[in-house]
Amino acid sequence: MDYSDLQSSSKGWIGFVKISFVLSIAAMVVGIFIIPASLEIKGYLVISALFIINSTITLSKTLRDEHEKDRLVNKISTAKTQKIINEFAE
């Protein structure tokens, strides 16, 4: 496989994304613990937060997989078209 056309993120961007994710979770946890609410409400907020985190990761992975599939299909289609053109031109 030719890796020259793959887009990669810089180390700085990857670091930023990871730090942002950790900070957002930490801020949410601190907010849940300091909110003046009953234990039941805090428990509900924790479960909801975990569900949001899980859904976000799953959505990100699914969108990435779909994008990679589309790129592969386009490459195959382009290669087939190029082959037909080359055969016709000969």
C-alpha positions as CSV (number, residue, x, y, z in Angstrom):
1,M,0.0,0.0,0.0
2,D,1.2,3.5,-0.8
3,Y,1.3,5.5,2.3
4,S,2.4,8.8,0.7
5,D,-1.2,10.0,0.2
6,L,-2.4,9.3,3.8
7,Q,-3.0,12.4,5.9
8,S,-1.6,12.4,9.3
9,S,-2.0,14.8,12.2
10,S,0.9,16.5,13.7
11,K,2.1,15.5,17.2
12,G,1.0,18.9,18.5
13,W,-2.5,18.4,17.3
14,I,-2.7,14.9,18.7
15,G,-1.4,16.2,22.0
16,F,-4.0,19.0,22.0
17,V,-6.8,16.6,21.3
18,K,-5.8,14.2,24.1
19,I,-5.3,17.0,26.6
20,S,-8.6,18.6,25.7
21,F,-10.4,15.3,26.1
22,V,-8.8,14.7,29.5
23,L,-9.5,18.3,30.7
24,S,-13.1,18.1,29.6
25,I,-13.7,14.9,31.5
26,A,-11.9,16.3,34.6
27,A,-14.0,19.5,34.5
28,M,-17.2,17.4,34.2
29,V,-16.1,15.1,37.1
30,V,-15.3,18.1,39.3
31,G,-18.5,19.8,38.4
32,I,-20.5,16.7,39.3
33,F,-18.8,16.4,42.7
34,I,-19.2,20.0,43.7
35,I,-22.8,20.5,42.5
36,P,-25.2,20.8,45.5
37,A,-27.4,17.9,44.6
38,S,-28.4,14.5,46.1
39,L,-26.4,11.4,45.5
40,E,-29.1,10.1,43.2
41,I,-28.7,13.2,40.9
42,K,-24.9,12.9,41.0
43,G,-25.2,9.2,40.1
44,Y,-27.5,10.0,37.2
45,L,-25.0,12.7,36.0
46,V,-22.1,10.2,36.2
47,I,-23.9,7.6,34.2
48,S,-25.0,10.1,31.6
49,A,-21.5,11.5,31.3
50,L,-20.1,8.0,30.8
51,F,-22.7,7.3,28.1
52,I,-21.8,10.6,26.3
53,I,-18.1,9.7,26.4
54,N,-18.8,6.2,25.0
55,S,-21.2,7.5,22.3
56,T,-18.6,10.2,21.3
57,I,-15.8,7.6,20.9
58,T,-18.1,5.2,19.0
59,L,-19.3,7.9,16.7
60,S,-15.7,9.1,16.0
61,K,-14.6,5.6,15.1
62,T,-17.6,4.9,12.9
63,L,-17.2,8.2,11.0
64,R,-13.5,7.5,10.5
65,D,-14.1,4.0,9.3
66,E,-16.8,5.2,6.9
67,H,-14.4,7.9,5.5
68,E,-11.6,5.3,5.0
69,K,-14.0,3.0,3.2
70,D,-15.2,5.8,0.9
71,R,-11.5,6.6,0.1
72,L,-10.8,3.0,-0.8
73,V,-13.9,2.7,-3.0
74,N,-12.9,5.9,-4.8
75,K,-9.3,4.6,-5.3
76,I,-10.6,1.4,-6.8
77,S,-13.1,3.2,-9.0
78,T,-10.3,5.5,-10.2
79,A,-8.0,2.6,-10.9
80,K,-10.6,0.8,-12.9
81,T,-11.4,3.9,-14.9
82,Q,-7.7,4.5,-15.6
83,K,-7.3,0.9,-16.7
84,I,-10.2,1.3,-19.2
85,I,-8.8,4.5,-20.5
86,N,-5.3,3.0,-21.0
87,E,-6.7,0.0,-22.8
88,F,-8.8,2.2,-25.0
89,A,-5.9,4.5,-25.8
90,E,-3.7,1.6,-27.0
